[in-house]
Amino acid sequence: MAIPVVDPPRYAEQLDAKRDHVSRTFAPFCPPPLEVYASPPSHYRQRCEFRLWHEGDDLFYAMFEADPEAPDKKRVVRLDQYPVAGQRINELMPRLIEAIRDQPLLRHRLFQVEFLTTLDGEALVTLIYHRKLDEDWDEAARELESRLGIMLIGRARKQRRVLTRDHVWECLEVNGRNLHYQQVENSFTQPNAEICRTMLAWAQEVTAGSQERDLVELYCGNANFTVALAGNFRRVLATEISRTSVASARENLAANGIDNVTVGRMSAEEFAQALKGEKGGRRVESWALQEYDFSTVLVDPPRAGLDEQSCHQLSEYERIVYISCNPETLAQNLQILTRTHALTRLALFDQFPWTSHCECGVVLEQRLA
């Protein structure tokens, strides 16, 4: 995949190309007018990872792209700055290189650096090595933490040395309310914080007026949408398969003072079985599914989208809110979902400028019998 080329004066042009692509993709479903939400044209990613390239005494960040002269091979691209990344990452990139260049304890066999930052400048940096780390590394890394005003984690095979903590706290203002999110190193978080904030506001708008009914959320992750939407519903039941994400989701609900949400560690397929009474156990019994009155389902699946069985499961809800990072698999799923539901909202969120990727949101309302 090519490294994104950021050219802010051309941002409107690239966004128009995505608008056209999404419009064509969903035209067969007779959608409402497309809502388009622009990203900052540069410095929009709050997390990035780079290889560390060693050439003699020199040390620099690198990414790889196809070599035009040998398409089956990759060439190294040096990156001293990276306009895709947030301002805090760009500020730290040269300072980190300078700080470790002449420090053998920190530089030796270091091959990758990962940055995780927030809008207010909190930064967690992970250094990944091809060697075992010890207490001497800890001491040098603590000095580096203090010098750069960051938090550090060291990783090597079967090692993870956390010096301060393994997460940052992001604060997103959404419709006048500050939402707080624990974002854990090496786990999924929305990379474009400004677009994430826009998506949360949109999701609040399209689910307004549901206070007497309940929400079920599949693939809830770290409760990114759950935190924002809990106030729109009487109760929320959210499911997620990742143990790390479930733990983070519960932290985020507590941090925001939300007490009407239950988070269960379960796959979407298992949850469908539980709803049908085909899967039991103490965990399922503790949810008291019979007490819920679900009006809405929110789903934010992986790029592969949903399988046919999951689509049929969604069709049982009055309202479906589907967030997708792949318009093509969303369109495939809509071939099933629009048999029972009408497409009433369609949005394009430019989560990944200067790439071909599009993030979409749709709302589907159950057709009257």
C-alpha positions in Angstrom: 0.0 0.0 0.0 1.3 3.5 -0.9 2.2 5.9 1.9 -0.4 8.7 1.9 0.7 11.9 0.3 -0.8 14.8 2.2 -1.6 17.9 0.0 -4.1 20.1 1.9 -5.0 22.4 -1.0 -6.3 19.3 -2.8 -8.3 18.0 0.1 -11.7 19.0 -1.3 -10.9 17.2 -4.5 -10.0 13.9 -2.8 -13.1 14.2 -0.6 -15.3 14.7 -3.7 -13.8 11.5 -5.2 -14.9 9.6 -2.1 -18.3 11.2 -2.2 -18.8 10.0 -5.8 -17.6 6.5 -4.9 -19.9 6.2 -2.0 -22.8 7.6 -3.9 -22.3 5.1 -6.7 -21.9 2.2 -4.3 -25.2 2.8 -2.5 -27.3 4.1 -5.5 -29.0 0.7 -5.9 -30.6 1.2 -2.4 -32.3 4.5 -3.3 -30.6 6.3 -0.3 -31.4 9.7 1.1 -29.0 12.6 0.4 -25.4 11.6 1.4 -24.1 13.4 4.5 -20.4 14.1 4.2 -18.1 14.9 7.2 -14.7 16.2 6.4 -11.5 15.5 8.4 -8.7 17.9 9.1 -6.7 17.7 5.9 -3.5 17.0 7.8 -2.2 16.0 11.2 -5.3 13.9 12.0 -4.0 10.6 13.3 -3.6 10.2 17.0 -1.7 6.9 16.7 1.0 5.7 14.3 3.7 3.1 14.1 7.1 3.3 12.3 10.0 1.0 11.7 13.3 2.3 13.0 16.0 2.1 10.4 19.7 1.8 11.3 22.3 2.9 8.7 25.7 3.2 10.4 25.4 5.9 13.0 22.3 7.2 11.4 18.8 6.3 12.7 15.5 7.3 11.2 11.8 6.4 11.0 10.8 4.3 8.0 7.8 3.0 6.1 7.7 0.8 3.1 6.0 1.0 -0.3 6.1 -0.8 -3.6 9.2 -0.2 -5.7 8.1 1.2 -9.1 11.1 -0.5 -10.7 10.3 -3.9 -9.0 6.6 -4.0 -8.0 7.1 -7.3 -6.1 9.6 -5.7 -3.8 9.3 -3.0 -1.1 11.5 0.1 -0.8 12.4 1.9 2.4 11.0 5.5 2.7 12.6 7.7 5.2 10.3 9.8 7.3 11.6 12.7 9.4 8.1 14.1 9.7 4.7 12.6 8.9 1.9 15.0 8.2 -0.7 12.2 8.5 0.2 12.0 12.2 -1.0 14.5 14.8 1.0 17.5 15.8 2.1 15.9 19.1 3.6 12.9 17.2 5.4 15.1 14.8 6.8 17.1 17.7 8.1 13.9 19.4 9.5 12.2 16.3 12.8 14.2 16.1 13.2 14.6 19.8 12.9 10.8 20.4 15.5 10.1 17.7 17.9 12.6 19.1 17.4 11.2 22.6 18.1 7.6 21.8 20.6 7.9 18.9 23.7 7.8 21.2 22.2 5.7 24.0 23.1 2.1 23.4 20.8 0.8 26.1 17.8 2.4 24.2 19.0 2.0 20.6 20.5 -1.4 20.4 18.3 -3.7 18.3 15.4 -1.3 18.5 13.3 -1.9 15.3 9.9 -0.3 15.8 8.3 2.6 17.5 4.5 3.1 18.2 3.0 6.4 19.2 -0.4 6.7 20.9 -1.5 10.3 21.7 -4.5 12.4 22.6 -5.9 15.7 21.5 -4.6 17.4 24.7 -1.0 16.1 24.2 -0.8 13.0 26.4 1.6 10.5 24.8 2.4 6.9 25.2 5.4 5.5 23.2 6.2 1.8 22.7 9.7 0.8 21.8 9.9 -2.7 20.3 13.2 -4.7 20.3 14.9 -7.8 19.0 16.5 -8.4 22.3 15.7 -9.0 25.9 15.1 -6.0 28.1 16.3 -5.7 31.7 16.5 -3.3 34.7 19.2 -1.3 33.0 16.8 -0.6 30.1 14.2 0.4 32.7 16.5 3.0 34.2 17.5 4.6 30.9 13.8 4.5 29.7 12.7 6.3 32.9 15.2 9.1 32.2 13.8 9.3 28.7 10.2 9.5 30.0 11.2 12.5 32.2 13.2 14.2 29.5 10.4 14.0 26.8 7.3 14.3 29.1 5.9 11.0 27.8 5.1 7.5 29.0 7.1 4.5 27.8 6.6 0.8 27.3 9.3 -1.6 26.2 8.4 -4.7 24.2 10.4 -7.7 23.2 9.6 -11.3 22.6 7.5 -12.5 25.6 8.2 -9.2 27.4 6.2 -6.1 28.0 7.7 -3.6 30.4 5.3 -0.9 31.4 7.0 2.0 33.2 4.1 4.3 34.1 0.9 2.9 32.6 -0.3 1.1 29.5 -2.9 3.7 28.3 -3.8 7.3 27.7 -7.0 9.1 28.5 -8.6 10.9 25.6 -11.3 13.5 26.2 -13.7 14.2 23.4 -16.3 17.0 23.6 -19.5 15.8 22.0 -22.6 18.1 21.9 -21.3 20.1 24.9 -20.4 17.1 27.1 -16.8 15.9 27.7 -16.5 12.1 27.2 -13.5 10.4 28.7 -11.9 7.3 27.1 -9.1 5.0 28.3 -7.2 4.0 25.2 -4.9 1.0 25.8 -1.6 0.4 24.0 -1.7 -2.2 21.3 -5.5 -2.4 21.2 -7.9 -0.9 18.7 -9.0 2.8 19.1 -10.4 5.2 16.5 -7.2 6.8 15.0 -8.8 10.1 13.8 -10.1 11.8 17.0 -11.8 14.7 15.3 -13.8 12.4 13.0 -14.5 10.1 15.9 -16.1 13.0 17.7 -18.2 13.7 14.6 -19.3 10.1 14.4 -20.4 10.1 18.0 -22.4 13.3 17.6 -24.1 11.8 14.5 -24.9 8.5 16.3 -26.4 10.5 19.2 -28.6 12.4 16.7 -29.9 9.4 14.8 -30.8 7.5 18.0 -32.5 10.5 19.8 -36.0 9.9 21.3 -35.4 6.3 22.5 -35.3 6.9 26.2 -38.1 4.5 26.9 -36.5 1.6 25.0 -33.2 -0.3 25.0 -30.1 -0.6 22.8 -28.1 -3.7 22.0 -24.6 -3.0 20.7 -22.4 -5.6 18.9 -18.6 -5.2 18.6 -18.6 -2.5 21.2 -14.8 -2.3 21.5 -13.8 0.0 24.3 -17.3 1.4 24.5 -16.5 4.2 22.1 -20.2 4.5 20.9 -21.6 3.1 24.1 -20.5 6.0 26.3 -21.9 8.5 23.9 -25.3 6.8 23.4 -26.1 5.5 26.8 -28.0 8.6 27.7 -30.3 8.1 24.7 -31.7 4.8 26.0 -33.3 3.3 29.1 -30.7 0.5 29.2 -27.9 -0.8 27.0 -26.5 -4.3 26.6 -23.1 -4.2 24.8 -21.0 -7.2 23.7 -17.4 -7.6 22.6 -15.1 -10.6 22.3 -11.8 -9.0 23.1 -10.9 -9.3 26.8 -8.8 -6.1 26.7 -11.5 -4.1 25.1 -14.2 -5.4 27.5 -12.0 -4.3 30.5 -11.4 -0.9 28.9 -15.1 -0.5 28.1 -16.0 -1.0 31.8 -13.3 1.5 32.8 -14.7 4.0 30.3 -18.3 3.6 31.5 -17.2 4.1 35.1 -15.1 7.1 34.2 -18.1 8.8 32.6 -20.5 7.9 35.5 -22.7 5.6 33.3 -24.7 3.0 35.2 -27.3 1.8 32.7 -25.0 -0.3 30.6 -24.0 -4.0 30.9 -21.0 -5.1 28.9 -20.7 -8.8 28.2 -17.7 -10.7 26.7 -19.3 -12.7 23.9 -19.1 -12.9 20.2 -22.0 -11.5 18.1 -22.8 -15.1 17.0 -23.0 -16.3 20.6 -25.1 -13.4 21.6 -27.6 -14.3 18.8 -27.8 -17.8 20.3 -28.4 -16.4 23.8 -31.3 -14.2 22.5 -32.9 -17.3 21.0 -32.4 -19.3 24.3 -29.9 -21.6 22.6 -27.0 -20.5 24.9 -27.3 -20.3 28.6 -25.0 -20.3 31.7 -24.7 -18.0 34.6 -23.3 -15.1 32.5 -26.3 -15.1 30.2 -28.7 -15.6 33.1 -27.2 -12.5 34.9 -28.1 -10.3 31.9 -31.9 -11.0 32.4 -32.5 -10.7 28.7 -36.2 -11.0 29.2 -36.3 -7.6 30.9 -34.9 -5.7 27.9 -37.1 -4.0 25.3 -34.7 -3.5 22.4 -35.7 -1.0 19.8 -32.2 -0.4 18.3 -29.1 -2.4 17.4 -25.8 -0.7 16.8 -23.1 -2.7 14.9 -19.6 -1.7 14.0 -18.0 -4.9 12.5 -14.6 -5.6 11.1 -13.8 -4.8 7.4 -15.2 -8.2 6.4 -18.7 -7.0 7.4 -21.4 -9.4 8.7 -22.2 -12.9 7.6 -25.7 -13.8 6.3 -26.9 -15.2 9.6 -25.9 -12.0 11.5 -27.7 -9.9 8.9 -30.9 -11.8 9.5 -30.4 -11.4 13.2 -30.2 -7.6 12.8 -33.4 -7.6 10.7 -35.3 -8.4 13.8 -34.7 -4.9 15.3 -36.9 -1.9 14.5 -33.8 0.3 13.9 -30.3 -0.6 12.8 -27.4 1.7 13.1 -24.5 0.3 11.1 -21.0 1.8 11.2 -18.7 0.4 8.5 -15.1 0.9 7.5 -15.7 -0.9 4.2 -18.5 0.4 1.9 -18.2 -2.7 -0.3 -19.1 -5.2 2.4 -21.7 -2.8 3.8 -23.4 -2.8 0.4 -23.3 -6.6 0.3 -25.0 -6.6 3.8 -27.6 -4.1 2.7 -28.8 -6.5 0.0 -30.2 -8.5 2.8 -31.0 -5.8 5.3 -33.1 -3.7 2.9 -35.5 -6.5 2.3 -37.0 -5.7 5.7 -35.7 -2.1 6.4 -35.6 1.2 4.6 -32.3 3.1 4.4 -33.1 6.5 6.0 -29.6 8.0 6.7 -26.3 7.6 4.9 -23.1 9.3 6.0 -19.5 9.4 4.9 -16.9 10.1 7.6 -13.5 10.8 6.1 -11.6 8.8 8.8 -8.6 8.1 6.5 -7.8 11.1 4.2 -5.5 10.6 1.3 -6.3 6.8 1.2 -9.0 5.0 -0.7 -10.6 3.9 2.6 -14.1 5.3 3.6 -16.0 5.1 6.9 -19.7 5.1 6.5 -22.7 5.1 8.7 -26.3 4.1 7.8 -29.6 4.0 9.6 -32.2 1.5 8.6 -35.8 1.6 9.8 -38.1 -1.5 9.8 -40.7 -1.3 7.0 -44.3 -1.5 8.1 -45.9 -4.9 7.5 
